[in-house]
Amino acid sequence: MARPFKGRREDFRLVTGQGRYTSDWSLPNQAYGFFLRADRAHADILSIDTVEARSMPGVIAILTGEDIAKAGYKSPPTMVGWPGKGGMKIRHPARPVMAQKKVRHVGEEVALVVAETPAQAQDAAEAIVVDYRDLPAVIGPAEAAKPGAALIHDDVPDNVAFDYEYGDGAAVEAAFAKAAHIVTLMLDSQRLVGNPMEPKACLATYDAKNDIYEVYAPSQGMSMMQGAMSAIIGVPPTQIRAHAYDVGGGFGIRGGAYPEYAALALAAKTIGRPVKWVSTRSETMASDYHARAAILSGELAVDKEGTFLAVRYRWIADLGAYPTPVAGFINTLASTSQAVNLYRIPAVYGLHRLVVTNTTPTTAYRGATRPNVSYITERLVAEASRVTGIDPVTIRRRNVLAKEQFPYKTPLGQQFDSGDPPGLLNELERTADIEGFASRREAAKRRGKLRGMGVAIFIEPSGGGGPKEEVAIKFGSNGDASIYSQVGPSGQGNETAYPEIVADVFGIDPERISMPVGDQQIAPLMGVGSIGSRSAMSHGSAFLVAAREVVKKGMELAAKDLEVSASDLVFEEGKYKVVGTDLSVGFSEIARKYGASPEKPLDVKTGIPSPMAFPSGAHVCEVEIDPETGVLDLVSYVAVDDCGNQINPTIVAGQVHGGIMQGIGQAIGEHAVYDPESGQFLSGSFMDYFMPHAFDLPAMALYDHGVPSPNNPLGAKGAGEAGTTGAVPTVANAVHDALAPLGIHHIDMPYSPHRLWQAIHRANGKG
């Protein structure tokens, strides 16, 4: 179904400044909000003095945690319903919408000021006096889990929220006992800030007559926003109307409702007016949920021929001050789905400890747990390659699954739907000139540079996570169609790709199909938003099924118009044709005639069970490091990906490019840092938080080696997170390969010039 790319229909609007993001929404008579935030990591709140602030010009209302408690707002539930080690149940402490009696991280919401202008609201917030009693701050999951560490929540003993155990420990022990080599690593997957282009913002209003809340906020899916707001406020989802037109970056951190949105909804109800709030960039960096933040330990048992016998993992994951609904899932069950990567590893065991700390809560972020899993597994394989002396491609080829083994059931019970790992490696060798690397390394050495090559392969889950994906197709009086889904528009090209799928079935020009976004009231639907690399395979497949149902409905209408039996008709090239004659009627004619009918006989609302698939890939990167300065140059990057059938290859390429860029960002510089003593956030602006630039990207070549998924009608697999999942271990392996001649075999991300220079300096005996 892949077709030539003519440009995304969204692009002109977006690049000419005609996009409509949250800050662009306004309503008559709206007021403005400003949040007072905690300036310390851990403290009791003794009092909040708002007397002076309430008397300041323009101030309409001030809300605190007491008002939230009186309103009966609840804490969003966890997704984790399965037992942990020894039957342990997850400890999920309450997350108040605004702090109640205690603050637990810098940036936590303490009060909301509502005023006539944004400046008046900010001035009043700065006049509020909070009397705190400081408590010890606990930063870092390893420190928080130590005996005697200060407790962050009374109902989370030892700050341990969950211990999750999986696999077969006895089988792993037996395999390790007979191994010729055991490689061991401990890696720090550092904390990251998602940093969407659009800062966090919300406009909330309340319809007292109908008891309806309207929420305009960046969201990756209307149903997720409805569900989260419903759970917090305590009203049915039907009383929440969510709106999001253009979303300036989702990445997982825009999946549900933030506490601020619920506070603004209460404020709107309290004053009887809409309330709008747009955060600063520093607010977004401190209060948007963070990501990664895990210490990853792993051991790989290898026999003398280089065959993998077993793998063992231990994670300590940092949940931040409050476990978000998804954090428990991504650090436990989700991570096990790819624990063996693309390899035939017969025995697996893991123990993941989830810990609360005095930091911003963490959640899913592009790839969610996938980059962490691929990072530890592929670093272990790279170490096995070094220890055994078997080159990186050969040792992988020796252990990867064969194409004929798919569908493959892993030792942990997950089923990979389809793939061709040897084919990925073959294509990688063909396109990346791996054989020529030795000469390129030697040439770099003559120039005084350290050159390294990193190889990584991966498999990742995409889709799933919901019972049903519903879509709707509705026809206008001119015969043109409008299509609807719950998916949010955050960069995937939905407005282009979905109409192409439907138009292909109808045999008409895609321009005759529009996709209104941001108003689910026209067609209330079940489904999950654009998370987990699901958009094409889930919603796209649902649109394919819906379009075929429309064609089937049109068959009866065409038979009536042509005065034949429906069994006499075939549908080809956009026309209903009477077999054996030259009689026909075009789909466009049927749509035009019956689209104007009050009965709307062509309209369809349907759904499919939420499908799951496993995209995979093989990536290689080459880097050069200047030993005098530590400056890292990414010289080249080749990615071979299996995304199944591609609907629009250019959109897929854009998704993979973006994912690789975010993986590179983590590898070379991004790092959210807290002061270990005070808990102050030290990376709250772009002056202190590295963001990758276009010039950081190497020359990049992308290749498709797709194997269609049998799990959905399109044969598609996810693409949005593949780049990140592959890039993190690929760049890590390249850096370690460059440093290996100096005897440096371990260095943690990010690979900043300072960190690399220090390692090289020490290796040369100068530090």
N, C-alpha and C positions, 0 to 999 in steps of 0.2 A: 504493500500500500504506500510505500515511500514515494514521494513525488518531488519534482523540482521545487526549489524554494523561491518564492516571490516576495518574501518579506513578511514580517508579522504585522497583522492589522493594528496591533496595539502601538507599534513603534512610532508612528507619526505623532499620535497624541502625546506620548510620553516624552519624546525628544524635543518637542516644541513647547513644552511646559504646560500642556493641557491636561495632564493627569490630575486626578482628584484623590488626594491622600487625606488622611484624617484631619490634619490641620486646615484643610480647605473647606471642611464642612462647617456651616454656621446655621443657626436657627434664630428666628425673631426673639427678641427680649432675653437673649442668653446672658448668663453671668459667667464669671471666670474663677477657676480654682487654682490654688497653689498649695503644695504640700510642705509642711515642716517635717524635716527628716532627722533621724538620730545622728548626732555628731560623734557618737562613741559606739563601741562594739558590744558592750555588755554592761547593763546597769539597771538598777531598780528605778522606776519612776515614782518619786515621792510626791510631786505635785506638778500641775500644769496651770500656769497663771495666764489667762486670756483676757483679763479685764481691760488693760490698755489697748490691746489689739481690737477688741470688739467696738471700741469707741472711735476707731480711726476712720477717716473718710472712705466712703464707698463700701465698707464691710457689711455684708448681708448676714452671714452666718459663719460659725466656726464649729467644726465637728472634731471630736476626739474618740479614743477607744471606748469611752463610756457610752457615747451615742451609738456606736456600733453594737455594743453589748445590749443596750436597751432595745435596739431594732431586731435583735435575735438573729443576727447574721451568723452563719456557720462557717466551718472550715471545709475547704474542698477535700473530698475523700481521696484515698490512695487507690491506685490501680492494682496493688498487690493483695491478692486474696489467697495465695498459696503459702504453705508452711516453709519455714526455714530450717536451719540445722536443728535436729532434735525436736522438730515440731514447733519451733519458735514462731510466734506471730509477730508481724512487723509492728514496731512502735511508731505510731504516726501522731506526733503531738499537734495540738490545735495551732492553726495559723490565723491569727486575728487579722481582719482587714486593716486595722490600725493598732498600734502597740497598746497593750493593756497591762499595766503594772510593771512591765519590763521591756527593755529594748534588747535585741539579740544580734544585731549587725548594723554597721554603719550604713546609713541610707534608709533604714526602716521608717515607715510612715508613722508619724506621731500625731499630727493634726492636719486638718484640711481647712483652709480659709477660703471663703467664697465672697467675691466682691464684684463691683461693677466693671472693673478693668483688671487686666493681668498685673499691672504695676501696683495697684492698690492691694490686691491679694498678697503679693510678695512683700510689700512693706509691712502689712499687718502680721504676716507669718514671722517676720524677723523681730517683731515686738513681743512675741509670745515667750514667756520665761518658763523653762522646764528645770525643775530641781531633780537632779539625778544622784543616786548613790552608786558609784562605780563598783563593778565586779570584775574579777579576773577574766581576761579574754583568752579564748582557746582557738588557736589558728592552726590549721593543718590536721588532717584526719588521724595521722599517726600519733600526734600529740594529744588530740582529744580523747583517743581510746586508751591512753595510759592510765593506770590506777592512780587515783588521787587528783585527776584533772577536774577543774571546776565544772559542775553540772550546768548544762544549758537549759534543759527541761527537767522538771521533777519526775516526769513519767518516762524518761529515757535514761535508765541507769547506765553509768559508765559512758554515756553519750553514744552508745551503740544502738542504732535503730533496728538493725537486722543482720543476722548471719545467715547466708544462703549457701547451701552445700549441694553439689550435684556430681554425677558421674559415679564411677566405680573405683573407690580408693584401693581396695585389695588388688584388683587387676593392675592398677597403675604401679603399686608397690612391687608386684611380681615382675612386671616388665622392666622396671628400673633396676631390679636385682640382676638381670642378665644383660644389661646394656654395656656396650663397649665404650660409649661416650655419654656423659650427661652434661648438657649445657644449661647454665643458670643465669638469669638476668633479673634485675629489678629496675623498672623504668618509671620515671615521673611523667605522666601525661598531664601537663600543667593546666591550670585554670585559664579559661578563655572568656572573653566578652564577645557576644554575637555581633553587636554593632550593625544593625540594619541601617540602611540609608535614612529611613524615616524614624525619628525618635518616637518614643512611646507617647501616645496621645489618646484622648477620649472625649467625646461629647455625649452626655447622657441627658435624657429627659423622661418625664413620667406623666402618663395620661391617667389622672385620678378617676375619671369617669369609667374607664374600661380596665383599670388596674393593669396597665401595660407599661413596661419599661422599654425605651428605645436606646440602643447603645451603638454609637458610631466609633469604631476602634479598629486598628490594624489586626486582621485575623486571617489565618490560613484556612478557615472553614467556619461557616455560619453555625453549623450544628455544635461545634466545639465551644464556641462563644456562648451560645444559648445554654448548653448543658452546664458549663462552669458557672455562669451567672445565676442560673436556676438553683444550683447546689448551694451557693453562698447566700443568696437572698432568701431562699426557702419558698420559692413560688414555682409553679409548673413551667416547663420550657416554653409553652405556648404564650406565656405572659412576658417573654423576653423577645424583642425583635432586634436582631443584630444586623448591622450594615457595614460593609467594607467594599469600596469600589476598587481603587488601586492601593496595593500594599507594597511599600518600599522595602521589601526584604522580609522573609519569614524565618527561614533557617531552623525552625523548630521552636524558637523562643517566642513566636507569635501564635502558639497553638491554642491557648485558652485565654481565660480572663485573669488579669492582674488584680491585686487588691485595690489599686487605685480606681479601677473601673466600678467596683462595687461601692466604694466610698462616694464616688461622684453620683452614682444612681441614688443613693440615700440623700445626698445633698439636693439633687433635683426634686426628689419627693418632698423634702423638708421645706424648701423655699417656693415650690410651685413654679419653677422656671428651669429651662435648660441650663446645664453647667458644662463649660468647656475647659479642658486642661491640655496644654502641650508642654511636654517636659523639655528641659535643657539636655544637651548631649551628656553632661556630667551626671545628671539624674538618671538618664538611660543607662549609662555605663555602670552606675552603682546599684541600680534597682532592677534592671532587666535581669532575668535569670541567667546565671553564668553556666559554663559547660566544662566537659572533660573532668578535670580535678580528681584524678585517681592515681594511686600508686599501684603499679602492675608488676607482679612477680610471676615468673614462669620457669618451668624446667622441662626440657625435652630430652627423652631417652632415645639414643640412636645406636644401631648395631654397627659392626665393623664394616659392613657394605654401604652404610649411609642410609639404611632404612629406618624410618621413624617407628618407634615401638609404643610410646605413650607420651602424654603431655599432662602437666600438672600446673594449675594456676592458683595464685592467691592475690586477691585485690583488696585494697582499702579505698573505698569511694567516699568522697567528700560531698555530703548532701547540702552543706550550708546550714543556716540557722533553722530552716523549716523544710522538711521534705516536700517537694512539689508532688503533685499527683503522679507524674510519670517517672520521677527519679528512681523510685524503687524498681520499677519495671525494667528500665534500660540497663540498670546495673546488676540485674539478676537474670530473669528468664530470657530477656532479649539477647543478652550476651552469649548465652549457651547455644543459640541457633547456628552460630558460625565458629564454634570453639575449635573444630578440627580444620577450619579453613577449607582448602580444596584438596586436602591430603587424606590418604588412607591411614589414619591413626586409630588403631583398634581400641585403645584404652584412654579415658579422659577422667580427670578429677579436678574439681575446683571448689574453692571456698572464698566467697566474697563478703567482706564486712562493710556495712554501710554506716557511716558515722556523721553525727551533727557537729557543726563548728560555728563559731561566731563570724560567719561570712554570708554573703548573698547566696540565697538558695540556688541550686543547680537544676538543670533540666536537659531535655534533648536539644541537640544543636547539630547541624548538618552532619548526618551520619549517625547521630545519637551514640550508641555504644560501639558501632561498627569500626570506626577508626582506632579505638582503644584495643579491640580484639585483634585487628589485623596488625597493629603496631607491635604488640607483644609476640604474636605468633611469627611474624615475618622477621623480627629481630632475632628470635630464637633460631629460625632456620638459617639466617645469615651467620649466626655464631656457629651453628653446626657445620656450615660450609667451611668456615675458617678453621675449625678444630679438626675436621676430617680431611681437609685438603681437597675436597670435591668442589668443583666450581659451582657458582650459584644457580645456574640454569640446570646443570646435570643433576644436582641433588634434589631440585624440585621435580624435574621430570621423572626421577626415580620413585617419587612418592605420590605424585598427583593421581587423582581419580581418572580412570579412562572414560571416554565419552560413552562407551557401552554400559558403564555402571549406573548411568542415570536412568530413571530416578533413583537417587541414592539415599538410603536411610542411615543417618549417622549413629554412632554409638550412644548418643543422647536422645535418639528418637526423632530428630528433625529430618524431614524429607526434602532433599534438593530436587527440584523439578526437572531441570535440564542443564546441560553445559558441555563444554569441550575443553577441559584444561590443557591437554597436550596441544590442541590446535591453537590455543592462546599463546603458548610458549613458542610454537613454531612460527607464528606470525610475528611475535616479538623479535625472535632471532633474525627473521627475514628483513624486518623494517628498521631495526635499531643498530645494525652493524656491530653486534656484540663482539664478534671475532676481532674487529679492528681496534678494540679498546686499548689493548696493551701498547700499541704504537702511539695512540693519543696520550696515554699516561706518560710514556717516555718523553714525548714532545713537551708536555706540560712541565715535567721535571727539569728539562733543559731551560725552561723559562722561569724556573724557581717556584713553580706552583705544585701543590698537592692535588692530584686528580683522583676522583673516585667514581665508581659506578655502583648504583644500587638497583636491585631487582626485587620486585614484590608481586605476589599474586594474591587474589582475594575472592571471596564469595560473600554475599550479603543478602539478608532478607529484604524484600520489598512488598509493600501492600499488607493485606491482612488487617486484623485489629478491629473489625466491625462486622456486624451480622449481614448488612445489606448496603448496597450503593444504589440509590435511586436517582433517576434523572427524568426530565420531562421535555416534550417537544410540543409546541403550540403553534398553530398556523393563523396568520392574519388574513384579512379580507383580500389582500393582493396575492395571496399564495405563498408569500415568504414565511419562513419559519423562525421562531425564537426557541432557543434551547436553554435549559436550566440545570444546574447541579449545585451541590453544597460546597464544591471546591472553591478555595479562595485564590484570587489572582495575585500571586507573589513572584512572578517572573518566569513561569513555565510556558508561556505562550498559549494559554488555554483558549483565548478568544480566537486564535488562529487554528489550532490543532483540532479542537472538537468540531467546529463547523466543517472542517475538511473531512473528518470521519463520516459525518452525517451526509454531507453532499456527495461523497463517493458512493454511498448506498443509493441515494436518490437519483444520481446521475445528473445533477444540476451544478451550477456555478456556486462555489462556497460563499460568494458575496451575497447570495440570497438568503443566507442563514446568519442570524445575529445571536450573540450570547450576552444578554443583559446580566450584569453582576451586581451584587450588593443588596438585593432585595428578595429575600426568600419568601416573602408573603405572597408573591404572585403564584408560586408553585411550591408549597411546603413539602419538603423532602427529607427522607432519612439518608444518613450517610456520614462519612468522615471526610474531613478536609484534606488539604494537600500536605500530608505528612507521610513519612516513611516511603518516599519514592513510589507513590501509588497512583499518581494522577492519570497517566495514560492507560495503564493496565486496568485500573478500577473504574474510573469515571469514563474513560474512553471506551472501554468494553461495554459499559452500560449504555452509552450513546449508540454504539454499533447495534446492540440488541434492540434498543428503542426504535432506531431508524428502520430496521428490518420489520419490526411490528407495524410501523406506519405503512411501509410498502405492502405488507399483507392486508392491512385494512383497505388500502387503496385498490387492491385487487377486486374486492367486492364492488366498490364504487365504479371502477372502470368497466367491470362486466355489466353493470346496470346501464351505463351510458352507451356501451357498444351493443347492448341487447344480446349478450352471449352468456354462457355459463363461465363462472370463474375458473373452472377446470380447463377451459379452452384457452386460457391466457398464460403467457409467460412475461416476465419482466426483464428487459434487457436494455442497457444503454439509456436508461431514463424513460423507457416507454413500456406501456402495457400492450403487448402484441397478441393478436389472435393467430394461433398456430395455423400455418398453411395458407394464410391470406395476407393481404397488404393492409388490413385494418389495424389501427393502433391509436392510442391516445397517450400523450405525454404525461409524465408525473406532474409537471408544472401546471398543465391544464386542470388536472384533477385537484391539485392543491389550491389553485385559484378559485375554482368553482365551489369546492366544499369548505375552504377556509373561511368563506363568507357566510357559511351556514350557521345558524344559531346553535345547532346540535353539536357542532365541532367534531364530526365523525373521525377526523384524522388525528386529533390530539391524542397523545400517549403519555402516560406516566407509568414507569416500570422500573425494575431494579434487578440486580444480580447479586448473588452471594459474594461477599468481599473476597476477591482472589488474592493469592500470594504467589510470588515467584522469587527466584534467586539469581539476580544478575551476578556476573563475575568479571574478572579482568586480570591482565598482566601488564605491569608498568615497568619502565626502566628510566633512570635519570642519571645524568653525569654532572658532577660538580667539580669546581676548582677552588682551592683555598690558598690564599696568600699567607704563608707562615709568618711573615713579618708583621702583618696587621690583623690577621684573623678574618679578613673580609672573604665572604663566601659568594661565589658566582655560580648560579645554576646555568649550566652550559646548554643542556638539551633535555628534552622530556618526550618519551614515546609512550602512548597509552593504547593498548588493545583491549577493547571492551565488548562483552556480550550483554547487550541490552535487549535481546530478543528482537522481534520485529519493530522497526522504527517507523513511526508515523510521519515525522518530519525531521530528517537527519540534521538539518541546520540547527533546529531547536535543541536536539539532543547534544550536538557538539557544544552549543552554548552552555548547557547544563554541566557537561563534563568539564569544560574550561573553568567555569565558576567553581566547581567542586575542587578541582586541582588547585586553584588559586587559594582557596580557604585552607586546604591541607598544607600548602607551602607556607601560608601565613603562620600556622601553628609551628611548623618545623623551624622556621628561620627567625621568628621574632615575637609573635604574640604571647603575652604573659600577663595575667591579672595578678597583681602582687599586693599582699597585705603585710603590714608591719607585724612581726611575730609577737611583739610584746603588747602593743596598744590595740592591735586589730584595725588600725586606720587603713583605709583603702588608698594605696599609693599609685594606682593606675587609672585615675578618674578622668583623664582627658587625653586627647591625642598627643599632647606634649609628653606624656609618660607611657602611653600604650602604643606599641608598634602596630601599624597597619600595613599590609603589603601593597605595593604600588605596581603599576603596569611594567615598570622597568625591572621589577624583581622576577617577572615571569621569564622562563627560558624560551628558546625556540621550541615549539610544541607541535607534535604530529599525532593525530588521532586516527585510529583504525577500528573498523567494525568487524567483529567476528561473532555475529549473532546466531544464537540457536533459539528458535521460537519456543516460548513457554506453552505447554499443553494446558495450563491452568486458567487461561482466559481467552475469549474469542479472538482478540487481536494478536495473540501470541507475543504480547509485549512484556517487558520486564522494566524495573525501575532504572532511572539514569541519574537522578538528581544528586544522589549521595555517593555514587561510584567514584567520582574524582577525588573526594576527600578521603574515602576509605583506602584508596590506592596510594594517594600522594604522601600521606604521613609516613608509612613504613618505607616507601621508595626513597624519599629524600633522606630519611634516617639511615638507611643502609648505604646510600651513596656517601654520606658524610663519614660514616665509620670506615668505609673502604678507603677513603682518602687519608684518614688518620692512621690506619693500621700500620703502615711502614714505620711510624714513629713509636709503635708499641701502645698506642691509645686504642683501647677496645671498648670503652664505655664513656659516653658523655650524654647528658640529658638535654632534651629540647628546652628552650629554643636555642638554635645554633647561631647565636649572635656573635658578632666579631669579637667582643670582649670575652665571651665564654670560650670561643675557639682559641683565641690568642693565649688565654690563661692555660688551657690544656696543653697547647703546643709548647709554651714557655716551660711548664713543669716537666714535660717529656724530654726537653732538651737540657734538663738539669739546671735551669735558671730560676726556678721558683720553688 
